[in-house]
Amino acid sequence: AQSVTQPDIHITVSEGASLELRCNYSYGATPYLFWYVQSPGQGLQLLLKYFSGDTLVQGIKGFEAEFKRSQSSFNLRKPSVHWSDAAEYFCAVGGLTGGGNKLTFGTGTQLKVEL
Amino acid sequence: DGGITQSPKYLFRKEGQNVTLSCEQNLNHDAMYWYRQDPGQGLRLIYYSQIVNDFQKGDIAEGYSVSREKKESFPLTVTSAQKNPTAFYLCASSPLLAGGGEQFFGPGTRLTVL
């Protein structure tokens, strides 16, 4: 069964500091990996995705993530955090299994940005 | 603009009542999904559908029902059998691609049982 672990429930960073959110996954085949962001009371917005090819992927809002197969990780990074980045971040894994394009989500990391 | 709409945004229900949450998409996606979100638990899949008139149970289908009579619509009914229905409900859709596809989300419906 596929699963996603986001070990950090809450993270606080200062504005302008760098950010790394951790994501570890378990998947039986080549995974498709996603990072989504959610503002309070809103739906999820896709930040970036990895399907194949270059293991360093660029996303919106200055975010990037690196796929490391040997570590089963897909960590999200941003060089300089802005106050507007405060939100909840979800990592997800999926692929075209017998159940279609199902995604399994991690429990999320709540990011707080100190001014 | 293409996207997913969910209505209502807020919904209040008395215990013992069934309620239906609406989800409509104009993205021409084949697959649609319903998730439940509770604090600290991430998103849990309730039901999903890959084609009209067909749907499958997700991880927490008990107490819920769905229909898929049109490609654009995937309503979710929360029945009185659902023991703890207060939650934030998210609808999503995706294309069915050979290599998998990202899911696009609606704005959500917050259901509160009084």
Chai-1 contact restraints between the chains, C-beta under 6 A:
chainA,res_idxA,chainB,res_idxB,connection_type,confidence,min_distance_angstrom,max_distance_angstrom,comment,restraint_id
A,Y32,B,G100,contact,1.0,0.0,6.0,A-B,restraint_1
A,G43,B,L90,contact,1.0,0.0,6.0,A-B,restraint_2
A,G43,B,F105,contact,1.0,0.0,6.0,A-B,restraint_3
A,G43,B,G106,contact,1.0,0.0,6.0,A-B,restraint_4
A,G43,B,P107,contact,1.0,0.0,6.0,A-B,restraint_5
A,G43,B,G108,contact,1.0,0.0,6.0,A-B,restraint_6
A,L44,B,F105,contact,1.0,0.0,6.0,A-B,restraint_7
A,L46,B,E102,contact,1.0,0.0,6.0,A-B,restraint_8
A,K49,B,E102,contact,1.0,0.0,6.0,A-B,restraint_9
A,F51,B,G99,contact,1.0,0.0,6.0,A-B,restraint_10
A,G94,B,G100,contact,1.0,0.0,6.0,A-B,restraint_11
A,G95,B,G100,contact,1.0,0.0,6.0,A-B,restraint_12
A,L96,B,G100,contact,1.0,0.0,6.0,A-B,restraint_13
A,G100,B,A31,contact,1.0,0.0,6.0,A-B,restraint_14
A,G100,B,Q50,contact,1.0,0.0,6.0,A-B,restraint_15
A,N101,B,A31,contact,1.0,0.0,6.0,A-B,restraint_16
A,N101,B,S94,contact,1.0,0.0,6.0,A-B,restraint_17
A,N101,B,G100,contact,1.0,0.0,6.0,A-B,restraint_18
A,N101,B,G101,contact,1.0,0.0,6.0,A-B,restraint_19
A,L103,B,Q103,contact,1.0,0.0,6.0,A-B,restraint_20
A,F105,B,G42,contact,1.0,0.0,6.0,A-B,restraint_21
A,F105,B,L43,contact,1.0,0.0,6.0,A-B,restraint_22
A,G106,B,G42,contact,1.0,0.0,6.0,A-B,restraint_23
A,T107,B,G42,contact,1.0,0.0,6.0,A-B,restraint_24
A,G108,B,G42,contact,1.0,0.0,6.0,A-B,restraint_25
